[in-house]
Amino acid sequence: MRSDSPRAIVRLVLAAGLAVVPVFSGCSSAAKSSSAAPAAPSAALESALERAGGNRPQIEAALRQVPDEQTFAMRWLVERMPTGDLQTLDAAFLLRNCDLAYRAWNDSPWRQDVPEDVFLDAILPYASVNEKREDWRTGLRERCLPLIAQARSASHAAAIINRELFALVNVKYSTKRPKPDQSPSESIAAGMASCTGLSILLIDACRSVGIPARFVGTALWSDRSGNHSWVEIWDKGWQFTGAAEPTGDELNRGWFTDRAATARRDDPKMAIYAVTWRETSLAFPMVWLPGDQSVRAVDVTDRYTSIGQVVPEGQARVRVRVAGPTGRVSVPVTIRTEDGVTLFTGTSKDERFDANDHLSAVLVVGTRCTVEVPGRPGQAFTVERDEQLVEIVLPAS
């Protein structure tokens, strides 16, 4: 439903109990109807207020003080807030978040391309998963607006932010980050983040300038090599990108597309999910917080299984990981047949890259090979299966 379509929204008057007066938002100057009979609050709103416990006055204040044109969004958000947030966030935080979200949406050049339901789910929310709640909108907006002044579209703007922001705030990928679920300020303070923290930072940066963005990931790749998180951007449809893994001005490209193509919708551990604030029956699998069901999700596996690299029959992807005493290193890699014929050359990936992102070669199954790196004897292996990992450990120098 688009925000410029006529529809009734609800203005909550909470000063003397919950009374509801319809307000029509077809235009921002619509007046309250004094003749309409008060309607009962929804069961979802009643539930949210009850779950707020001692913090209920703050939630009611946010609902009461929000401008008329933002009332529907505030109520939508409150009805879907996690219980922990209902019990801790104050009215000032919620009012500021709502106002800045509307400002970002309304001021963006692509405003008419962002339906209201997308705004509610992918610009309005103040958090992606369970990261620390904080007011990130103003600071990130100030950093990002100059970067996207010449952007042609929301997706182009997102690609620019992904390319420029992380160097601007001096944040890089590292598994040595303090914790996986870092907020933007925590990642900036640490100067590092894993794929989860990088994704949160990119999502919030995009939302700060009116680009709808959401958190996506899988708990376990189909080859059981690990998990990963990334970002989806709305530009007349959902597109994806790896945070701090820019691909020029384009989206829908990344090192993980081949792995995502082998995701399994029939296995919750190996499916791909996108975070949503809508009511769904699925929970996002936060591997850093096992068992937590507080973050809702939608299954987007099918989108990814249709876009990955198609490996010809009889061939397989072999991934090469080269590590020294302090972690992965970037060195030249050559793969040859037993007879010395060169099949593949490339460069291994160091710790600047995601922990599951390795140099990849497509080789014929059954081929007996040797993988070579400088300063070490060749290591023999046989191509046996798709997503096969060959690990080379370098000795201490």
C-alpha positions as CSV (number, residue, x, y, z in Angstrom):
1,M,0.0,0.0,0.0
2,R,1.5,3.3,-1.0
3,S,1.6,6.2,1.5
4,D,-0.1,8.6,-0.9
5,S,-3.2,6.5,-1.3
6,P,-6.1,7.6,0.9
7,R,-6.5,5.5,4.0
8,A,-7.6,6.1,7.5
9,I,-5.0,6.0,10.2
10,V,-5.5,6.0,13.9
11,R,-4.6,8.8,16.3
12,L,-4.2,7.6,19.9
13,V,-5.3,9.9,22.6
14,L,-3.8,8.4,25.8
15,A,-4.0,11.2,28.3
16,A,-7.2,9.9,29.8
17,G,-7.1,6.2,28.8
18,L,-7.0,4.7,25.3
19,A,-9.4,6.5,23.0
20,V,-9.0,6.3,19.3
21,V,-10.0,9.0,16.8
22,P,-9.6,8.4,13.0
23,V,-7.4,10.8,11.1
24,F,-7.3,10.7,7.3
25,S,-3.8,11.0,5.9
26,G,-4.6,11.5,2.2
27,C,-3.1,15.0,2.8
28,S,-1.0,16.2,5.7
29,S,-3.5,19.0,6.6
30,A,-6.4,16.6,7.4
31,A,-8.2,17.5,10.6
32,K,-9.3,15.2,13.3
33,S,-12.9,14.0,13.1
34,S,-14.7,15.2,16.2
35,S,-17.9,13.3,15.3
36,A,-16.4,9.8,14.9
37,A,-17.0,7.4,17.8
38,P,-13.8,6.2,19.5
39,A,-12.7,2.7,18.4
40,A,-11.1,0.1,20.6
41,P,-7.3,-0.3,20.3
42,S,-6.1,-3.3,18.4
43,A,-5.2,-6.5,20.3
44,A,-1.6,-6.1,19.0
45,L,-1.4,-2.6,20.6
46,E,-2.9,-3.7,23.9
47,S,-0.4,-6.6,24.0
48,A,2.5,-4.3,23.3
49,L,1.4,-1.9,26.1
50,E,1.0,-4.7,28.5
51,R,4.4,-6.1,27.7
52,A,6.0,-2.7,28.2
53,G,5.4,-3.1,32.0
54,G,6.7,-0.2,34.0
55,N,7.8,1.5,30.8
56,R,4.2,1.8,29.5
57,P,4.0,5.5,30.2
58,Q,6.9,6.1,27.8
59,I,5.3,4.1,25.1
60,E,2.0,5.8,25.6
61,A,3.7,9.2,25.5
62,A,5.3,8.4,22.2
63,L,1.9,7.4,20.7
64,R,0.3,10.5,22.2
65,Q,2.9,13.0,21.1
66,V,3.7,11.8,17.6
67,P,2.5,14.2,14.8
68,D,-0.7,13.1,13.1
69,E,1.0,12.3,9.8
70,Q,3.3,9.9,11.6
71,T,0.8,8.2,13.9
72,F,0.1,5.2,11.8
73,A,3.9,4.4,11.5
74,M,4.5,4.9,15.3
75,R,1.6,2.5,16.1
76,W,2.8,0.0,13.5
77,L,6.3,0.1,15.1
78,V,5.1,-0.2,18.7
79,E,2.9,-3.2,17.9
80,R,5.9,-5.0,16.6
81,M,8.7,-4.0,19.0
82,P,10.5,-6.7,20.9
83,T,9.5,-6.9,24.5
84,G,13.0,-5.8,25.7
85,D,12.6,-2.6,23.7
86,L,9.1,-2.0,24.9
87,Q,10.5,-2.1,28.5
88,T,13.5,0.1,28.0
89,L,13.2,2.6,25.1
90,D,11.8,6.1,26.0
91,A,9.4,8.3,24.2
92,A,12.1,10.8,23.1
93,F,14.0,8.0,21.3
94,L,11.0,6.7,19.5
95,L,9.7,10.1,18.5
96,R,13.1,11.1,17.1
97,N,13.5,7.8,15.3
98,C,10.1,8.2,13.6
99,D,10.6,11.8,12.6
100,L,14.1,11.2,11.1
101,A,12.8,8.1,9.3
102,Y,10.0,10.2,7.7
103,R,12.5,13.0,6.8
104,A,14.8,10.5,5.1
105,W,12.0,8.9,3.2
106,N,10.3,12.2,2.1
107,D,13.6,13.9,1.2
108,S,15.0,11.1,-1.0
109,P,14.9,11.5,-4.8
110,W,13.4,8.0,-5.1
111,R,10.6,8.7,-2.6
112,Q,7.9,7.8,-5.1
113,D,9.5,4.4,-5.8
114,V,9.3,3.4,-2.2
115,P,5.9,2.1,-1.2
116,E,4.7,2.7,2.4
117,D,4.9,-1.0,3.4
118,V,8.6,-1.0,2.4
119,F,9.2,2.2,4.3
120,L,7.6,0.8,7.4
121,D,9.6,-2.4,7.3
122,A,13.0,-1.2,5.9
123,I,13.5,2.5,6.8
124,L,11.4,3.1,9.9
125,P,13.0,0.4,12.2
126,Y,15.7,1.5,14.6
127,A,17.4,-1.9,14.6
128,S,18.1,-4.9,12.4
129,V,18.7,-7.7,14.9
130,N,19.7,-7.6,18.6
131,E,22.3,-4.9,18.4
132,K,22.6,-2.1,21.0
133,R,19.8,0.4,20.5
134,E,21.2,3.9,19.7
135,D,20.4,7.0,17.7
136,W,22.5,6.4,14.6
137,R,20.4,8.3,12.0
138,T,21.8,11.8,12.3
139,G,25.4,11.0,12.3
140,L,25.2,8.5,9.4
141,R,23.0,10.8,7.4
142,E,25.5,13.6,7.7
143,R,28.3,11.3,6.5
144,C,26.3,9.7,3.6
145,L,24.4,12.6,2.1
146,P,27.5,14.2,0.5
147,L,28.5,10.8,-0.9
148,I,25.3,10.3,-2.8
149,A,24.6,13.8,-4.1
150,Q,25.0,12.6,-7.7
151,A,23.4,9.1,-7.3
152,R,21.0,8.1,-10.1
153,S,18.8,5.8,-8.0
154,A,18.5,4.1,-4.6
155,S,20.6,1.1,-5.7
156,H,23.3,3.4,-7.2
157,A,23.3,5.4,-3.9
158,A,23.6,2.1,-1.9
159,A,26.5,1.0,-4.0
160,I,28.3,4.3,-3.5
161,I,27.8,4.1,0.3
162,N,29.1,0.6,0.4
163,R,32.2,1.6,-1.6
164,E,33.0,4.8,0.4
165,L,31.6,4.6,3.9
166,F,33.7,2.0,5.6
167,A,37.0,3.8,4.7
168,L,35.4,7.1,5.8
169,V,34.6,5.7,9.3
170,N,37.7,3.5,9.4
171,V,35.9,0.2,9.8
172,K,37.3,-3.0,8.3
173,Y,36.3,-6.7,8.3
174,S,37.9,-8.7,11.1
175,T,37.0,-11.8,13.1
176,K,38.9,-10.1,16.0
177,R,36.0,-7.6,16.5
178,P,34.8,-7.3,20.1
179,K,31.5,-9.1,19.3
180,P,29.5,-10.1,16.3
181,D,26.3,-8.1,16.8
182,Q,27.9,-4.6,17.0
183,S,25.9,-1.4,16.6
184,P,27.3,1.3,14.3
185,S,29.0,3.2,17.1
186,E,30.5,0.0,18.5
187,S,32.0,-1.0,15.1
188,I,33.3,2.6,14.5
189,A,34.9,2.6,18.0
190,A,36.5,-0.8,17.4
191,G,37.6,0.0,13.8
192,M,36.5,-3.5,12.9
193,A,33.5,-5.7,12.5
194,S,32.5,-9.1,11.2
195,C,29.9,-9.6,8.4
196,T,27.1,-9.0,11.0
197,G,28.4,-5.7,12.3
198,L,29.3,-4.5,8.8
199,S,25.8,-5.4,7.5
200,I,24.2,-3.5,10.4
201,L,26.3,-0.4,9.7
202,L,25.5,-0.5,6.0
203,I,21.8,-1.0,6.6
204,D,21.6,1.9,9.0
205,A,23.6,4.2,6.7
206,C,21.2,3.4,3.9
207,R,18.1,3.9,6.0
208,S,19.5,7.3,7.2
209,V,19.2,8.7,3.7
210,G,15.9,7.0,2.8
211,I,17.2,3.8,1.1
212,P,15.2,0.8,2.3
213,A,17.6,-1.9,3.5
214,R,17.3,-5.1,5.5
215,F,19.5,-7.8,7.1
216,V,19.9,-11.1,5.3
217,G,21.8,-14.3,6.1
218,T,22.1,-18.0,6.5
219,A,23.0,-19.9,9.7
220,L,25.0,-22.5,7.7
221,W,26.1,-22.9,4.1
222,S,25.1,-26.1,2.5
223,D,28.7,-27.3,2.6
224,R,28.7,-26.7,6.3
225,S,31.6,-24.3,6.0
226,G,30.1,-21.5,8.2
227,N,27.5,-18.8,8.2
228,H,27.2,-15.4,6.6
229,S,25.2,-12.1,6.7
230,W,24.7,-9.5,4.0
231,V,22.3,-6.8,3.0
232,E,19.3,-6.3,0.7
233,I,18.4,-3.0,-0.8
234,W,15.0,-2.0,-2.2
235,D,15.0,-0.3,-5.6
236,K,11.7,-1.4,-7.3
237,G,12.5,-4.8,-5.9
238,W,15.0,-6.4,-3.5
239,Q,18.7,-6.5,-4.6
240,F,21.6,-7.7,-2.6
241,T,25.2,-6.7,-1.8
242,G,27.9,-7.8,0.7
243,A,28.7,-5.1,3.3
244,A,32.2,-3.6,2.8
245,E,32.4,-5.8,-0.3
246,P,31.6,-3.3,-3.1
247,T,31.2,-4.4,-6.7
248,G,31.5,-1.1,-8.5
249,D,28.2,0.6,-9.1
250,E,26.3,-2.7,-9.3
251,L,24.4,-4.8,-6.9
252,N,23.4,-8.5,-7.1
253,R,27.1,-9.5,-7.2
254,G,29.3,-11.0,-4.5
255,W,31.7,-13.8,-3.6
256,F,28.9,-15.7,-1.8
257,T,26.5,-16.0,-4.8
258,D,27.7,-19.5,-5.7
259,R,27.2,-20.7,-2.1
260,A,23.9,-19.0,-1.8
261,A,22.8,-20.8,-4.9
262,T,23.1,-24.1,-3.1
263,A,21.0,-23.0,-0.1
264,R,18.3,-25.5,1.0
265,R,14.8,-24.2,1.7
266,D,13.8,-27.5,3.2
267,D,16.5,-27.2,5.9
268,P,16.0,-24.3,8.3
269,K,19.7,-24.3,9.1
270,M,20.7,-23.9,5.5
271,A,17.9,-21.7,4.2
272,I,18.4,-17.9,3.6
273,Y,16.3,-15.5,5.6
274,A,15.7,-11.7,5.5
275,V,14.8,-9.9,8.7
276,T,11.3,-8.3,8.7
277,W,9.3,-6.4,11.3
278,R,6.1,-7.7,9.9
279,E,4.2,-10.5,11.6
280,T,5.5,-13.8,10.4
281,S,5.9,-17.3,11.8
282,L,9.6,-17.5,11.2
283,A,12.5,-16.2,13.4
284,F,15.8,-15.1,12.0
285,P,18.6,-17.6,13.1
286,M,21.0,-15.4,15.0
287,V,23.9,-17.9,15.3
288,W,25.6,-15.6,17.9
289,L,22.4,-15.9,20.1
290,P,21.2,-19.5,19.7
291,G,17.6,-20.1,20.5
292,D,16.5,-16.4,20.5
293,Q,13.2,-16.1,18.6
294,S,12.7,-12.3,18.9
295,V,13.7,-11.3,15.4
296,R,11.2,-12.1,12.7
297,A,12.2,-13.3,9.2
298,V,11.0,-14.2,5.8
299,D,12.5,-17.0,3.7
300,V,14.2,-15.7,0.6
301,T,16.1,-18.9,-0.3
302,D,14.5,-19.3,-3.7
303,R,15.7,-15.9,-4.9
304,Y,19.3,-16.9,-4.3
305,T,19.2,-20.5,-5.6
306,S,18.2,-19.1,-9.0
307,I,21.1,-16.6,-9.5
308,G,24.3,-18.5,-8.6
309,Q,27.0,-19.8,-10.9
310,V,26.0,-22.9,-12.7
311,V,28.7,-25.5,-12.4
312,P,28.9,-27.8,-15.5
313,E,28.1,-31.4,-14.8
314,G,31.2,-33.4,-13.9
315,Q,33.0,-30.3,-12.5
316,A,33.2,-28.9,-9.0
317,R,34.2,-25.7,-7.2
318,V,37.4,-26.0,-5.2
319,R,38.2,-23.3,-2.6
320,V,41.8,-22.7,-1.5
321,R,42.6,-21.2,1.9
322,V,46.2,-20.3,2.8
323,A,47.0,-19.4,6.4
324,G,50.1,-18.6,8.4
325,P,50.5,-18.5,12.2
326,T,48.5,-15.3,12.5
327,G,45.7,-16.1,10.0
328,R,44.9,-16.1,6.3
329,V,47.4,-14.6,3.9
330,S,47.3,-13.2,0.4
331,V,49.8,-15.1,-1.8
332,P,49.9,-16.3,-5.5
333,V,48.3,-19.7,-5.9
334,T,48.8,-22.1,-8.9
335,I,46.9,-25.4,-9.4
336,R,48.5,-27.9,-11.8
337,T,47.8,-31.4,-13.0
338,E,50.1,-34.3,-12.0
339,D,51.8,-33.7,-15.4
340,G,52.5,-30.1,-14.6
341,V,49.8,-28.5,-16.8
342,T,48.5,-25.3,-15.3
343,L,44.8,-25.4,-14.6
344,F,44.3,-22.3,-12.6
345,T,46.1,-19.3,-11.1
346,G,44.9,-16.7,-8.6
347,T,45.6,-15.0,-5.3
348,S,44.4,-16.3,-1.9
349,K,42.4,-14.1,0.3
350,D,43.6,-12.7,3.6
351,E,41.8,-11.6,6.7
352,R,40.4,-8.5,5.0
353,F,37.8,-10.8,3.5
354,D,35.0,-12.7,5.1
355,A,36.1,-15.8,6.9
356,N,34.2,-18.0,4.4
357,D,35.4,-16.1,1.3
358,H,38.2,-18.1,-0.4
359,L,39.9,-18.2,-3.7
360,S,37.7,-20.5,-5.9
361,A,38.5,-22.6,-9.0
362,V,36.1,-24.8,-11.1
363,L,37.9,-28.1,-11.9
364,V,36.9,-31.5,-13.3
365,V,35.9,-34.0,-10.7
366,G,38.5,-36.8,-10.4
367,T,41.4,-34.7,-11.4
368,R,44.6,-35.3,-9.4
369,C,46.1,-31.9,-8.8
370,T,48.9,-30.1,-7.0
371,V,48.3,-26.6,-5.4
372,E,51.4,-24.5,-5.2
373,V,52.3,-21.3,-3.2
374,P,55.7,-19.6,-3.0
375,G,58.1,-21.0,-0.5
376,R,56.3,-24.3,0.1
377,P,56.3,-27.7,-1.7
378,G,53.3,-28.4,-3.7
379,Q,50.3,-30.0,-1.9
380,A,48.5,-32.8,-3.7
381,F,44.8,-33.3,-3.7
382,T,42.1,-34.9,-5.8
383,V,38.9,-33.0,-6.9
384,E,36.2,-35.0,-5.2
385,R,33.1,-32.8,-4.7
386,D,31.6,-29.4,-5.1
387,E,32.6,-26.7,-2.5
388,Q,35.7,-28.7,-1.6
389,L,38.1,-26.8,0.6
390,V,41.9,-27.2,0.3
391,E,43.8,-25.7,3.1
392,I,47.5,-24.8,3.0
393,V,49.2,-24.0,6.3
394,L,52.4,-22.0,6.1
395,P,55.1,-22.4,8.7
396,A,56.3,-19.6,10.9
397,S,59.1,-17.6,9.2
